[in-house]
């Protein structure tokens, strides 16, 4: 049960990081679309590893977008790192 609380806290942090990028005008629209899909996946009522895998898949697709500002790429890599810790 302690893991669930920890995972819930991590997912909350991830969703906050996604919101920051979604509200940033310099983040390309295709990246925002992937982030919205990832955020939706994190809100589904499934197992934590399934949520994290779905979100990782969506975000990983755009993590190397050439139009992504460098700081946004760092935030995305941080999000991917947090998602990996949930999947394990």
N, C-alpha and C positions, 0 to 999 in steps of 0.2 A: 504494500500500500504506500510506503514511503516513496518508492520509485514513481508511482502515479503522480504524487504531489510534485515531485521534482520535474517530471516530464511536463506536467501542466504549467509549471512556472517557466520552463524553457520555451514551451510553445507560446506562452504569453509574450515572452521577450522577443521571439522570432516574429510574431505578428506585429509587435511594436516597430521592429526594424523594417518590416515590409511596409508598414504605414508611412514611415519616414520617406522611403523611396517613392511610394505612390504619390506623395504630396510634393515631390520635387519636380519642377518643370524641366530640368535638364535630363531627366531619365527618359529614354525613348519609349514610345507608345507600345511597341512589341514587348519590351521588357516589363512594362507595367501590366500588360495583359497576362504575361506568365506569372508575375508576382501575385496578381489577383487570383489566378487559378490555384497557385500554391497556398495562398491564404485560405481559400475555400476548402482545399483538401485538408488543411490542418483543423478545420472546424467540423469535419465529418465525424460521425459517431462510429469510428472503427478503432482497431488496435493502433497503438502509438507507432509501431514500426511501419504499419501500412500508411498511416498519415504522413510520416516522415519520408517514406520512400516516394510517395506520390508528389509531395512538395519538392523533394530533391530533384526528381525527374524534370519537373516544370522549370525550376530555377536553373538547373544545370544547362538546359538548352540555350539560355540567354546569357550565361555568366561570362562568355567571351565575346559578347557583342562589341563590335568595333566602335560604336557610337556611345558606349557606356562611359560616363565620367569616371576617372580613376578612383575617387573616393567611394562612388557607388559600387564599383567592382569590389572594393575592400569590404563594404558592408555585405554584399552578396556572398563573398567567400566566408565571411563570419557566420552568416545565416546557414550556409551549407555545412560548415563545421559543426554548428549546434545541432543541425538535423542529423548528421552522422552519429553524434553521441546518443541521440534518441534511438536510432536504428539498431545500435549494438546491444 
